[in-house]
Amino acid sequence: MHLRYNYRVYPTSVQQSALSRAFGCARVVYNDALRCRQEAFAAGRPATDAEIQRAVVTLAKRSPERAWLSGVSSVVLVQACQDARSAYRNWFDSLAGRRKGPLLGRPRFRSRKDQRQSIRLTRNGFILRPNGKLYIAKIGELTVRWSRRLPAAPSSITVVRDAAGRFFVSFVVDVPGAPLPEVDSEVGLDLGLTTFAVMSNGRTIESPRFFRRAERRLRKRQQALSRKADGSRNRAKARLRLARAHARVRDTRNDWAQKHSTAVIRENQAVYVEDLCVAGLARTNLAKSIYDAGWSAFVRMLEMKAQRYGRTLHKINRYYPSSQRCFACGKIDGPKPLSIREWQCASCGVAHDRDLNAARNILAAGRAERLNACGEAVSLPA
């Protein structure tokens, strides 16, 4: 399986200028490739990938208007053209139903005002030096902060400058799976806001609320940014301070989710969660808290680590009434407002904690769907 390993890099001022030129050239080639495909589609004539690459890279370098493209590595330009091709193919596959997930829209042009810029290079565009330096064609040797060793030789890299002005390099590495020893425990997770996750075994994961804790600082820096004149240096400094504050919140949340998702996968052979519609829930008055919780990122981490470590992650139907069903007798007691955290079954009289009861129902429903003889989802009683 392919994994990405991200590391911080520290280019010099000269290398930063060279990277900025590379970002700009890659953006122009990407936009030119999109424009060529749109013009060919509007004219009703086919345009092969080789023709478009020759037009936006080879011939563009010879023209006076695009002669400055020769100042960067050709690998960067070719990969930008390939990215435009992939964007169009993903769009067509989505329209034809060959691509999973939500329907994708038409590829959009990249803007020089985007705060996140990146370039991608294959093996013929970079070299890992024995001294730990990363050499990139026409950029030079970059100092990498190695937090861990790469498990294998990378097939490609992506150099990124984020909104906070930091530089990162992402290595794509092909690694084999590393199955963990099998364990007997299985767990159902009920994700929430007050408590991030309640497990069917009674354990809980408290919600850290990283954004809420940093909200006052973010608000002050946003106010400082809004009071600066457009185009001024003070506005650029204020924007950078705000971006760094947001990056700190994002990185802290990501680190927390990585650690807890790894612990859940290591301790359980199978994990069951609800297939939540986060986009729909975020259209309510709880949008800020829902995005602060980061449910989708946490579930994606569980899914990726389950595949790598030989575990099972199963999602149950989002419409299954896990919070309404009594785990003891199976009686559905009807919908309840979020303010009700404990309730008593009218049929059997058992008192339930709302989240723990839902987690146990998720575990039972997940087992019923995953372990049935046909291998297909069963119609659980609603």
C-alpha positions in Angstrom: 0.0 0.0 0.0 1.1 3.6 -0.6 1.7 5.8 2.4 2.8 9.4 2.7 5.5 10.5 5.1 5.6 14.3 5.7 8.6 16.2 7.0 9.4 19.8 7.6 12.1 21.3 5.3 14.0 24.6 5.8 15.0 26.2 2.5 17.3 29.2 2.4 16.0 32.5 1.1 17.5 31.8 -2.3 15.8 28.4 -2.4 12.5 29.9 -1.3 12.6 32.2 -4.3 13.4 29.3 -6.5 10.5 27.3 -5.0 8.2 30.3 -5.5 9.1 30.3 -9.2 8.5 26.6 -9.4 5.1 27.0 -7.8 4.1 29.7 -10.2 5.3 27.8 -13.3 3.5 24.6 -12.2 0.3 26.7 -11.7 0.5 28.3 -15.2 1.1 24.9 -16.9 -1.8 23.4 -15.0 -4.1 26.2 -16.0 -2.9 26.1 -19.6 -3.6 22.3 -19.8 -7.1 22.8 -18.4 -7.7 25.6 -20.9 -6.5 23.4 -23.8 -8.9 20.6 -22.8 -11.8 23.0 -22.5 -11.2 24.5 -25.9 -10.8 21.1 -27.5 -14.0 19.9 -25.8 -15.9 23.0 -26.9 -14.7 22.6 -30.5 -15.7 18.9 -30.6 -12.3 17.6 -31.5 -10.2 15.0 -29.6 -7.1 16.1 -27.8 -4.6 13.4 -26.7 -2.5 13.8 -23.6 0.7 13.9 -25.6 -0.6 16.8 -27.8 -1.6 18.8 -24.7 1.7 18.2 -23.0 3.6 19.2 -26.1 1.6 22.4 -26.4 1.7 23.6 -22.8 5.3 22.5 -22.0 7.5 21.9 -25.1 6.2 24.5 -27.5 5.4 27.0 -24.6 9.1 27.1 -23.6 10.0 28.2 -27.2 7.5 31.0 -27.3 8.4 34.5 -26.0 5.4 34.6 -23.7 6.3 31.4 -21.8 10.1 31.3 -22.2 10.6 31.7 -18.4 9.2 28.2 -18.0 12.8 27.0 -18.8 13.9 28.3 -15.5 12.4 25.4 -13.5 12.8 21.6 -13.8 10.8 20.0 -16.7 9.7 17.3 -14.2 7.7 19.9 -12.3 6.0 21.1 -15.5 5.2 17.6 -16.8 3.7 16.6 -13.4 1.5 19.7 -13.4 0.2 18.7 -16.8 -0.4 15.1 -15.5 -2.3 16.6 -12.5 -4.6 18.4 -14.9 -5.2 15.2 -16.8 -6.0 13.4 -13.6 -8.5 16.1 -12.6 -10.4 15.8 -15.8 -10.4 12.0 -15.7 -11.7 12.0 -12.2 -14.5 14.4 -13.2 -15.5 12.2 -16.1 -15.4 9.1 -14.0 -17.5 10.7 -11.4 -20.1 11.7 -14.0 -20.1 8.2 -15.4 -20.5 6.6 -11.9 -17.1 4.9 -12.0 -15.7 6.9 -9.1 -16.9 6.4 -5.5 -17.9 9.3 -3.3 -19.8 12.5 -3.9 -20.2 13.9 -7.4 -17.2 15.9 -8.5 -17.4 19.2 -10.3 -15.5 20.6 -13.2 -11.8 21.2 -12.5 -11.1 24.8 -11.5 -8.2 27.0 -12.4 -5.5 27.5 -9.8 -5.0 31.0 -8.5 -1.7 32.8 -7.5 -3.6 34.1 -4.5 -4.0 30.6 -3.1 -2.1 30.5 0.2 -1.2 26.8 -0.3 1.1 26.1 -3.2 2.7 22.8 -4.2 4.8 21.0 -6.8 5.2 17.3 -7.5 8.3 15.5 -8.7 9.0 11.9 -9.7 12.3 10.0 -9.1 14.1 11.7 -12.0 13.6 15.1 -10.3 15.0 14.6 -6.8 17.8 12.7 -5.0 18.2 11.7 -1.4 21.8 12.4 -0.4 23.7 10.1 2.0 24.1 13.1 4.4 20.3 13.4 4.7 19.9 16.3 2.4 17.1 16.3 -0.3 18.3 17.5 -3.7 15.7 18.9 -6.0 16.5 19.8 -9.6 17.1 23.5 -10.1 16.4 24.1 -6.4 19.4 22.7 -4.6 19.8 20.7 -1.4 17.1 21.2 1.2 17.6 20.6 4.9 15.0 18.0 6.1 14.0 17.6 9.7 13.9 13.8 9.8 11.6 12.7 12.6 11.8 9.0 11.5 13.4 6.9 8.8 11.7 6.2 5.5 10.7 2.5 5.2 11.6 2.3 1.5 12.8 4.4 -1.4 10.2 7.1 -2.3 8.5 7.0 -5.7 7.6 10.6 -5.8 7.6 13.7 -3.6 5.4 16.8 -3.1 6.9 20.0 -1.9 4.2 22.2 -0.1 4.2 25.7 1.2 1.2 26.1 3.5 -0.8 29.2 4.4 1.5 29.8 7.5 4.6 30.1 5.2 6.0 26.7 6.3 7.6 24.3 3.8 7.0 20.5 3.9 8.0 17.6 1.7 5.7 14.6 1.4 7.3 11.3 0.3 5.1 8.6 -1.3 6.4 5.2 -0.2 5.1 1.7 -1.2 5.2 -0.4 2.0 3.7 -3.9 2.6 1.0 -4.4 5.2 2.0 -5.0 8.8 -0.7 -7.2 10.4 -0.9 -7.0 14.1 -1.5 -10.1 16.3 -5.2 -11.0 16.4 -7.1 -10.1 19.5 -10.6 -11.2 20.7 -12.1 -7.7 21.4 -14.4 -5.9 19.2 -15.8 -2.4 19.9 -18.6 -0.1 18.7 -18.0 3.7 18.7 -20.7 6.3 19.2 -19.2 9.7 18.2 -20.5 12.8 19.9 -19.7 16.4 20.8 -19.8 16.5 24.6 -17.8 13.2 24.7 -15.9 12.6 21.5 -16.4 8.8 21.5 -18.2 6.4 23.8 -17.1 2.7 23.3 -19.4 -0.3 23.8 -17.0 -1.6 26.5 -17.7 1.5 28.7 -14.5 3.4 27.9 -14.8 7.0 26.7 -12.6 9.5 24.8 -13.1 13.0 26.0 -13.6 15.8 23.5 -10.5 18.1 23.4 -12.3 21.0 21.7 -9.1 22.5 20.2 -10.8 25.2 18.2 -13.0 26.3 21.2 -10.0 26.6 23.4 -8.1 28.7 20.9 -11.2 30.7 19.7 -10.4 33.9 21.7 -6.9 34.1 20.3 -8.1 33.4 16.8 -10.8 36.1 17.1 -8.3 38.7 18.3 -6.0 38.0 15.4 -8.8 38.0 12.9 -9.9 41.4 14.2 -6.3 42.7 13.9 -6.2 41.5 10.3 -9.5 43.2 9.4 -8.2 46.5 10.6 -5.1 46.5 8.3 -5.2 48.3 4.9 -5.5 46.0 1.8 -2.1 45.4 0.2 0.0 46.7 3.1 2.9 44.9 4.7 1.2 45.1 8.1 -1.8 43.2 6.6 0.5 40.5 5.2 2.1 40.1 8.7 -1.3 39.9 10.4 -2.5 37.3 7.9 0.6 35.2 8.6 0.0 35.4 12.3 -3.6 34.3 11.9 -2.6 31.5 9.6 0.0 30.2 12.1 -2.6 30.2 14.9 -5.0 28.2 12.7 -2.1 25.8 11.7 -1.4 25.2 15.4 -5.0 24.2 16.1 -5.1 22.0 13.0 -1.8 20.3 13.8 -2.8 19.7 17.4 -6.1 18.1 16.4 -4.4 15.9 13.8 -1.8 14.7 16.2 -4.5 13.9 18.8 -6.6 12.0 16.3 -3.6 10.0 15.0 -2.7 8.8 18.5 -6.2 7.8 19.6 -7.1 6.1 16.3 -3.9 4.0 16.5 -4.8 3.0 20.1 -8.3 2.0 19.1 -7.1 -0.1 16.1 -4.3 -1.8 18.1 -6.7 -2.8 21.0 -9.6 -4.2 18.9 -9.8 -6.7 16.0 -13.0 -5.0 14.6 -14.3 -1.5 15.0 -17.8 -0.4 14.2 -18.9 3.2 13.6 -21.9 5.0 12.1 -21.7 6.3 8.6 -22.4 9.9 9.6 -23.4 12.6 7.1 -21.1 15.3 8.5 -21.9 17.7 5.7 -25.6 17.5 6.6 -25.0 17.8 10.3 -22.8 20.9 9.7 -25.7 22.8 8.2 -27.2 23.0 11.7 -26.4 25.5 14.5 -23.8 22.9 15.8 -21.6 23.4 12.7 -18.7 24.9 14.6 -18.6 22.2 17.2 -19.0 19.4 14.6 -16.1 20.7 12.5 -14.0 21.2 15.7 -14.6 17.5 16.6 -13.1 16.2 13.3 -15.2 13.1 13.0 -14.5 12.5 9.3 -10.7 12.7 9.7 -10.8 10.4 12.7 -12.8 7.7 10.8 -10.5 8.0 7.7 -7.6 7.4 10.0 -9.3 4.3 11.5 -10.0 3.1 7.9 -6.5 3.5 6.7 -4.9 1.9 9.8 -7.3 -1.0 9.8 -6.3 -1.8 6.3 -2.6 -1.5 7.1 -2.7 -3.5 10.4 -5.1 -6.3 9.3 -8.0 -5.0 11.3 -11.7 -4.5 10.3 -13.5 -1.2 10.2 -17.3 -1.5 9.4 -19.7 1.3 9.0 -23.4 0.8 9.8 -26.3 2.5 8.1 -26.7 6.1 9.3 -30.4 5.7 9.6 -30.2 2.8 12.1 -31.9 4.0 15.3 -29.0 3.3 17.7 -30.1 6.0 20.2 -33.7 4.9 20.2 -33.4 1.2 20.6 -33.2 -0.5 24.0 -30.1 -2.7 24.0 -31.6 -5.1 26.5 -35.0 -5.9 24.9 -34.7 -4.3 21.4 -37.8 -2.0 21.9 -37.6 1.2 20.0 -38.6 4.0 22.4 -38.8 6.8 19.8 -36.6 9.9 19.0 -35.3 11.9 21.9 -33.8 15.5 22.0 -30.1 15.8 22.6 -30.7 17.2 26.1 -31.8 13.7 27.3 -28.6 11.9 28.2 -30.3 9.1 30.2 -33.6 7.3 29.7 -35.5 4.2 30.9 -37.0 1.7 28.6 -40.8 1.7 28.9 -40.9 -2.0 28.0 -38.3 -3.7 30.2 -37.5 -0.9 32.6 -33.8 -0.9 32.1 -32.1 2.5 32.6 -29.7 3.5 29.8 -27.0 6.0 29.3 -27.8 7.4 25.9 -24.3 7.2 24.4 -23.3 3.8 25.9 -26.6 2.3 24.8 -26.0 3.6 21.2 -22.4 2.2 21.2 -23.7 -1.2 22.2 -26.4 -1.1 19.5 -23.7 -0.1 16.9 -21.6 -3.1 17.9 -24.5 -5.5 17.6 -25.7 -4.0 14.3 -22.1 -4.1 12.9 -21.6 -7.7 13.9 -25.0 -8.7 12.3 -24.0 -7.0 9.0 -20.4 -8.2 8.8 -20.8 -11.8 10.0 -24.0 -12.9 8.2 -23.7 -15.8 5.8 -24.3 -13.9 2.6 -21.7 -11.3 3.2 -24.3 -8.6 2.4 -25.9 -6.0 4.7 -28.9 -7.3 6.5 -32.1 -5.4 7.0 -32.1 -4.8 10.7 -35.5 -4.1 12.3 -36.1 -0.4 12.6 
